[in-house]
Amino acid sequence: MYKQFTCARARVVSRVCSVATSLLLAGLLSSTAAATELGASVYPAGVETVMPGMTPHPGGSLLLEFNDFYQANGLADSRGHNEIPGFHLRVGAFAVKFVHSWDVHFLGGSLVSYAALPLVYEHLDGPFGLASKTGIGNLDLQPIAVAYHRGGLHWWYGYDVFTPGFSYHKNDLVNIGQHNFAGAPSAAVTYLSGHGAELSSKVQYIVNGKNNQTQYRSGNEMVWEYAAMQNVVKKVAIGVNGFYYQQTTDDLQNGLRVGDGHRGRDFAVGPEVRCHVGHLVMIAKYQRDTLVQNRPMGNSFWLQVGVPLGAR
């Protein structure tokens, strides 16, 4: 199941003197990013930890709703040290995602599509200034994925497309969403045992396009999200969730490397609780940033709901 929340979370570039490019994160249903342009990413790492390999039955649909609150009081440099005293970032995000299985068989699986749209509020306070903004972040589309189900094993593979944010001004201290297209081959797997255990993993590799207003091309990003859960009673499961984020190529502007490349890194971990209430699935989870480089260091709190539509 996908809590894929393209929301946005703030990422701020590495130096105080780089004020115009020190900023936020935006995504699809919201979370963390890298040291990319404006310190942001088109995808909120950490959103895809709730049964990410599962999709609706053929002909069925799934409606997902996500709420995220992220706060950071530090901005790490390339050595992991807080480089901006007085840095405070607050991000609140709400997102919806619609998933549909087309009941069309292909390569031994079923075709699935989804779309996710985030609404984000960001507040940035630091020695370089104070700014707030609300807006729609990067739209996350997966036109076609191929999904499979064999016993307790569920998996899929596909390709995500991220569109530019709906509101962007290159001179603003804070922006909601990145002003570039991006694409990402992605895959996810969920294993459910007969004893109430779950192991889930999702991985994607984001290839960023160029921001034509600034001639800035953010580095490519690898995002791995994970969860391990165990039922404590029939309808309640507890466990651990998180993500590993690594920027794999340098940021470029006008074809030249920006500074030392501004490559971001983050390993987040925290508890997750999942509860089934009738046909609803409700999730609460927490993620704490660790091993951070070139990005904000903070905490993320998530509340998510999933509702099957027309399932068989």
C-alpha positions in Angstrom: 0.0 0.0 0.0 1.3 3.3 -0.8 1.4 6.3 1.4 3.1 8.1 -1.3 2.8 11.5 -0.4 4.3 13.8 -2.8 4.5 16.5 -0.4 7.3 18.7 0.2 9.9 19.1 2.7 12.5 21.7 2.9 16.1 21.3 1.9 18.4 24.2 2.2 21.6 24.6 0.3 24.8 24.5 2.2 26.0 28.0 3.0 24.5 31.1 4.6 25.9 33.2 1.8 23.9 31.1 -0.6 20.7 32.5 0.8 18.8 32.6 -2.5 19.4 28.9 -2.9 19.0 27.9 0.7 15.5 26.7 1.0 12.9 24.1 1.3 11.8 20.8 0.2 8.8 20.1 -1.8 7.4 16.8 -2.9 4.3 14.6 -3.5 3.2 13.7 -0.6 6.0 15.1 1.7 9.1 14.4 3.2 12.8 14.7 2.9 15.1 15.6 0.1 18.6 16.4 -0.7 21.1 19.2 -1.2 19.6 19.8 -4.6 18.6 23.2 -6.0 16.9 25.2 -3.3 17.8 22.3 -1.1 14.7 20.4 -2.3 13.5 17.3 -4.1 10.5 16.5 -6.2 9.9 13.4 -4.0 9.3 13.3 -0.2 11.5 10.4 0.9 10.0 8.4 3.7 6.4 8.5 2.4 6.4 5.0 0.9 6.6 2.7 3.9 3.1 1.3 4.3 2.8 -2.0 2.4 4.4 -0.3 -0.7 4.3 -3.5 -2.8 0.6 -4.0 -2.5 -1.9 -2.7 -5.1 -5.7 -2.9 -5.5 -7.2 -6.1 -6.9 -7.7 -6.0 -10.7 -10.6 -3.6 -11.3 -10.3 -2.0 -7.9 -9.1 1.4 -6.7 -7.5 2.8 -3.6 -7.8 6.3 -2.1 -5.0 7.5 0.2 -4.7 10.6 2.3 -1.5 11.8 4.0 -0.7 14.3 6.7 2.9 15.1 7.5 4.6 17.6 9.9 8.3 18.0 9.6 10.5 20.2 11.8 14.3 20.8 11.7 16.5 23.0 13.9 19.7 22.2 12.1 21.2 22.2 8.6 24.1 19.8 8.1 27.2 20.5 6.0 29.2 17.9 4.0 30.7 16.7 7.3 27.4 16.4 9.1 27.9 19.4 11.3 25.2 22.1 11.9 26.4 25.0 9.8 23.7 27.6 10.4 23.0 28.6 14.1 19.4 29.8 14.5 18.1 27.7 11.6 14.4 26.7 12.0 12.3 24.9 9.4 8.6 23.9 9.8 6.7 22.0 7.0 3.1 20.9 7.1 1.8 18.8 4.2 -1.5 17.3 3.2 -1.7 15.0 0.1 -4.1 12.7 -1.7 -3.3 9.8 -3.9 -5.5 7.7 -6.2 -4.5 4.3 -7.3 -6.3 2.2 -9.9 -5.8 -1.4 -11.2 -7.0 -1.6 -14.8 -7.8 -5.3 -14.9 -5.6 -5.6 -17.9 -3.0 -8.4 -17.8 0.5 -7.8 -19.1 3.7 -9.8 -18.8 2.1 -12.0 -16.3 0.9 -9.2 -14.1 -1.8 -6.5 -13.9 -1.5 -2.9 -15.1 -1.8 -0.2 -12.4 -1.7 3.6 -12.5 -1.7 6.3 -9.8 -1.6 10.1 -9.3 -0.6 12.0 -6.1 -0.9 15.7 -5.4 0.4 17.5 -2.3 -0.6 20.8 -0.6 2.2 22.2 1.5 2.9 24.9 4.0 6.5 25.9 4.7 8.0 28.3 7.3 11.7 29.1 7.3 13.4 31.2 9.9 17.2 31.8 10.1 19.9 34.4 10.1 19.3 34.9 6.3 15.6 35.9 6.8 12.1 34.8 7.6 9.6 33.5 5.0 6.4 31.4 4.7 4.4 30.0 1.8 1.5 27.7 1.0 1.0 26.0 -2.3 0.8 22.8 -4.4 4.0 20.8 -4.8 5.2 18.6 -7.6 2.6 16.3 -9.0 3.7 12.6 -9.0 2.3 10.4 -11.8 2.8 6.8 -12.6 1.1 6.2 -15.9 1.7 2.5 -15.9 3.2 -0.1 -13.5 3.1 -3.9 -13.7 1.9 -5.5 -10.4 2.1 -9.1 -9.3 0.8 -11.2 -6.5 2.0 -14.7 -5.5 0.7 -16.0 -2.1 2.0 -13.6 0.5 4.4 -11.8 -1.9 3.3 -8.6 -3.6 5.5 -6.6 -6.0 5.4 -4.1 -8.8 7.8 -2.1 -11.1 7.1 1.1 -13.1 8.2 4.6 -13.9 7.2 7.8 -12.1 7.0 11.2 -13.7 7.2 14.4 -11.6 6.0 17.7 -13.0 7.2 21.2 -12.0 5.6 22.8 -9.0 2.5 24.9 -9.6 4.0 28.1 -8.1 7.6 29.0 -8.5 9.5 32.3 -8.2 13.3 32.0 -8.5 14.0 34.9 -6.2 11.8 33.8 -3.3 13.5 32.5 -0.2 10.9 29.6 0.0 9.3 27.8 -2.9 6.7 25.0 -2.9 8.0 22.4 -5.4 10.9 22.2 -7.7 10.8 23.9 -11.1 11.9 20.9 -13.2 10.6 17.7 -14.6 12.0 14.4 -13.3 11.6 10.7 -14.0 12.2 7.7 -11.8 12.3 4.0 -12.5 10.9 2.4 -9.3 9.9 -0.9 -7.8 8.4 -2.1 -4.5 7.9 -5.4 -2.7 5.8 -6.4 0.3 5.9 -9.9 1.9 3.1 -10.9 4.3 3.7 -14.1 6.3 1.0 -16.3 7.7 1.9 -15.2 11.2 1.2 -11.5 10.9 4.7 -10.4 9.9 5.4 -7.9 7.1 8.6 -6.9 5.3 8.4 -4.1 2.8 10.8 -2.2 0.6 10.6 0.4 -2.2 13.5 1.8 -4.2 13.6 4.4 -7.0 16.3 6.4 -8.8 15.3 10.0 -9.6 16.8 11.6 -12.7 16.3 15.4 -12.5 15.8 17.7 -15.5 17.1 21.3 -15.7 15.4 24.3 -14.2 15.2 26.6 -17.3 14.8 29.7 -15.2 18.0 29.2 -13.3 20.0 26.8 -15.6 20.3 24.6 -12.5 20.3 20.8 -12.7 19.9 19.0 -9.4 21.9 15.8 -8.9 20.3 12.4 -9.3 18.8 10.8 -6.2 18.5 7.2 -4.9 15.7 6.6 -2.4 15.2 3.4 -0.5 12.2 3.1 1.9 11.6 0.2 4.2 9.3 -1.2 6.9 9.2 -4.3 9.1 5.9 -4.9 11.0 4.4 -7.5 13.2 0.7 -7.9 14.3 0.3 -7.7 18.0 -3.5 -8.4 17.7 -5.5 -9.3 14.6 -6.0 -5.7 13.4 -3.1 -3.8 14.9 0.6 -4.1 13.8 3.7 -2.3 15.2 7.2 -2.1 13.8 9.9 0.1 12.4 10.1 2.3 9.2 12.3 4.8 7.5 14.4 5.5 4.5 17.9 5.9 3.1 18.5 8.8 0.8 21.7 9.4 -1.3 22.4 11.9 -3.9 24.5 10.2 -6.5 25.7 13.0 -8.9 26.7 16.6 -8.4 24.4 19.6 -8.7 25.3 21.6 -11.9 24.6 25.2 -13.0 25.3 26.3 -16.6 27.1 22.9 -16.9 29.5 23.5 -14.1 29.6 21.8 -10.7 28.1 23.8 -7.8 30.6 24.1 -5.0 31.6 20.6 -3.8 28.6 19.1 -5.6 26.2 19.6 -2.7 25.5 15.8 -2.5 22.9 15.1 0.2 22.6 12.0 2.5 20.1 10.9 5.1 19.2 7.7 7.0 15.9 8.0 8.8 14.4 5.5 11.2 11.4 5.4 13.6 8.4 3.5 14.9 5.2 2.8 12.9 1.7 1.7 14.0 -0.9 0.3 11.6 -4.6 -0.3 12.6 -7.5 -1.7 10.5 -10.9 -0.3 11.3 -13.5 -1.9 9.0 -12.3 -1.2 5.4 -10.1 1.7 6.6 -6.4 1.4 7.3 -5.0 4.1 9.6 -1.2 4.6 10.1 0.8 6.7 12.5 4.6 6.9 12.1 7.7 8.8 13.1 11.0 9.3 11.4 14.2 10.8 12.8 17.0 12.0 10.5 20.5 10.6 11.1 23.9 10.4 9.3 22.8 13.7 7.6 24.9 15.5 5.0 24.0 18.7 3.1 20.4 18.8 4.3 18.2 19.7 7.3 18.4 17.5 10.4 14.9 17.0 12.0 11.9 14.8 12.7 8.9 13.9 10.7 5.4 12.9 12.1 2.9 11.1 9.7 -0.8 10.3 9.9 -2.2 8.3 6.9 -5.5 6.8 5.9 -6.2 4.3 3.1 -9.7 3.5 1.8 -10.3 0.7 -0.8 -12.8 1.6 -3.6 -14.6 -1.1 -5.6 -12.3 -3.9 -4.4 -13.4 -7.4 -5.0 
